[in-house]
Amino acid sequence: RVGLPHVLDRTLNRQGLEAIEPLVARLLAACASQPKTATYVHSHVALWCVDVGQCACYRQHMDAFVASGGSAQDRAGYDKNYGSGCVVALDGGAGRP
């Protein structure tokens, strides 16, 4: 068995950004019996997206993280610690697209 970060890195580095949605769908379907898996998948995908500068992808998967049961406080922590360049600043300044 390999872990999710390994699967994500291997797949996304080989196939690129267009592989994200099919990969997420496949992972969520395979792990549907474990409800916490969705939050784990979305948070890891979001972190990969921010690492490669894909802010829209980051925001999409962080929204899905919260929608699938992740806490808003955890989301705020991810935004602060990892996605600060992608998040619209509280003073109205714009983050990256």
C-alpha positions as CSV (number, residue, x, y, z in Angstrom):
1,R,0.0,0.0,0.0
2,V,1.1,3.5,-0.7
3,G,-0.2,6.6,1.0
4,L,-2.3,9.4,-0.5
5,P,0.5,11.9,-0.8
6,H,2.5,9.4,-2.8
7,V,-0.4,8.7,-5.1
8,L,-1.2,12.4,-5.6
9,D,2.4,13.4,-6.2
10,R,3.0,10.6,-8.7
11,T,-0.2,11.0,-10.6
12,L,-0.2,14.8,-10.7
13,N,3.5,15.2,-11.5
14,R,3.0,12.8,-14.4
15,Q,-0.3,13.9,-15.7
16,G,-0.6,17.5,-14.5
17,L,-3.5,19.7,-13.4
18,E,-6.1,18.0,-15.7
19,A,-5.7,14.8,-13.7
20,I,-6.9,16.3,-10.4
21,E,-10.7,15.9,-10.8
22,P,-10.7,12.4,-12.1
23,L,-8.2,11.4,-9.4
24,V,-10.3,12.9,-6.7
25,A,-13.4,11.3,-8.0
26,R,-11.7,7.9,-8.1
27,L,-10.3,8.3,-4.6
28,L,-13.6,9.4,-3.1
29,A,-15.5,6.5,-4.8
30,A,-12.9,4.0,-3.6
31,C,-13.1,5.2,0.0
32,A,-16.8,6.1,0.2
33,S,-17.3,3.9,3.2
34,Q,-14.9,6.1,5.2
35,P,-16.5,9.6,5.6
36,K,-13.3,11.3,6.9
37,T,-11.5,10.3,3.7
38,A,-13.1,13.2,1.7
39,T,-11.7,15.9,4.0
40,Y,-8.3,14.2,3.9
41,V,-8.3,14.0,0.1
42,H,-9.5,17.6,-0.4
43,S,-7.0,19.0,2.0
44,H,-4.1,17.2,0.4
45,V,-5.2,18.1,-3.1
46,A,-5.5,21.7,-2.0
47,L,-2.0,21.8,-0.6
48,W,-0.7,20.3,-3.9
49,C,-2.5,23.0,-5.8
50,V,-1.1,25.8,-3.7
51,D,2.4,24.3,-4.1
52,V,2.2,24.6,-7.9
53,G,0.6,28.1,-7.8
54,Q,-3.0,27.0,-8.7
55,C,-5.0,29.2,-6.5
56,A,-8.4,28.6,-8.0
57,C,-7.8,24.8,-7.5
58,Y,-6.7,25.5,-3.9
59,R,-9.8,27.5,-3.1
60,Q,-12.1,24.9,-4.8
61,H,-10.7,22.0,-2.8
62,M,-10.6,23.9,0.5
63,D,-14.3,24.7,0.0
64,A,-14.9,21.0,-0.7
65,F,-12.9,20.3,2.5
66,V,-15.3,22.3,4.6
67,A,-18.3,21.0,2.7
68,S,-17.2,17.4,3.4
69,G,-17.0,17.9,7.1
70,G,-13.7,19.8,7.7
71,S,-13.9,22.6,10.2
72,A,-13.8,26.3,9.3
73,Q,-11.1,26.8,11.9
74,D,-8.9,24.2,10.1
75,R,-9.6,25.9,6.8
76,A,-8.5,29.2,8.3
77,G,-5.3,27.6,9.5
78,Y,-4.6,26.1,6.1
79,D,-5.3,29.6,4.5
80,K,-2.9,31.3,7.0
81,N,-0.1,28.7,6.9
82,Y,-0.2,27.4,3.3
83,G,-2.5,29.4,1.1
84,S,-1.7,33.0,2.2
85,G,-0.7,33.9,-1.4
86,C,-4.0,32.6,-2.7
87,V,-6.4,34.1,-0.1
88,V,-8.0,37.5,-0.5
89,A,-6.6,39.6,2.4
90,L,-8.9,40.8,5.1
91,D,-8.1,44.5,4.2
92,G,-9.5,43.9,0.7
93,G,-6.2,43.3,-1.1
94,A,-6.3,40.6,-3.7
95,G,-4.5,37.3,-3.5
96,R,-3.2,35.4,-6.6
97,P,-5.8,34.3,-9.2
